[in-house]
Amino acid sequence: MKRTAISIAAIVLCAMLFAQSNVLPLTGQAAREYQNKEYLKAKELIDQSIAGEGGEDAYTWQVRGHIYKEIFKQMENENINSPAREAAVNSFIECMKLDTENKYLEWNSTSLRFLASTFWNDAVNIMERRERKRLSSAAELYDKYHQIMSQARPKDNLDKFSIDFYRAYATANRKTIEELRAKGAEPDDYAPELQRVEESYQKALKLKADDYGSNYNYAINLYNEAAYRIGKIPAEADLTYIMLEQAGCIEIFKQALPIAKNAENLRPGRIEILKALRAIHLSLSNYDEFDRYNKLVREKQGELIIDSKTERELKRKYFIEEKTDE
């Protein structure tokens, strides 16, 4: 399949070459070297052409894009910072600007979509591996994907892809946080990851405010952070420190509450959001609301409703597991 794609591109490029009546000499030589799979020779020739008259010629930029695309595919496909990939993208975009008659529109669009997909795949691979030092680059790669797709298919709505990415990116960072918490990390140790979690859900909700999964997961990530911080307060800490830490946690619980309410309004009666609101209200000492949600949860689960004070003590501290299938 890979060889077929290369040969088709070479045939079409050369067909374009013979169809042109005014192909620049260096551009023509570069196209022939491309057909012969001499990509580095083709690169030298096409860059010389671009430095001269070819800089204003759409076909020359088209040829350059294909040459650099093949260099990326053959030699740099494991390099997320591939210079050849960047050069290919820039070449096809420049061709689109100069191609006032849209002669190369379909080839530009197809090539840009292919290159965009490689940025998407790189971002996904980084999130799946969750290498902490590289995790932040996943967002940069997705931004590049979005920019290229906006050029290749300007009429397409990419919001769904963006929401999917932001939620997956938040989850990848959340899992990293959980691994660090399991080792007893202080909140400052994972502050960059937590910031990325919050920013990701904020971006997703800006695109689709009524996305249940983003509202729910954002709320419980905030809740779990505050609960973890409370659990990290040393038993021997002085009263001033304890009060300051608790005050900070209360602000996080307050931040989570309206987001959780949004989720409830979107999916009334869902057991996981009822549990989340029960926990948040208990943490804020909103006992009437805690009792109300506790009753709803127990009724949903067919459980006996016990004394509210006893229930509060039983539920005083626990984490909510993020739901990721919404």
Secondary structure, DSSP 4 states (H G I P E B T S, - for coil): -HHHHHHHHHHHHHHHHHH-SS--HHHHHHHHHHHTT-HHHHHHHHHHHHHTGGGG-HHHHHHHHHHHHHHHHHH-TT-TT-HHHHHHHHHHHHHHHH-TT-TTHHHHHHHHHHHHHHHHHHHHHHHHHT-TTTTTHHHHHHHHHHHHHHHH-TTS--HHHHHHHHHHHHHHHHHHHHHHHHTT--GGGGHHHHHHHHHHHHHHHHH-TT-HHHHHHHHHHHHHHHHHHHHTS-TT--HHHHHHHHHHHHHHHHHHHHHHHHHHHHSTT-HHHHHHHHHHHHHTT-HHHHHHHHHHHHHHHTPPP--HHHHHHHTSS---PPP---
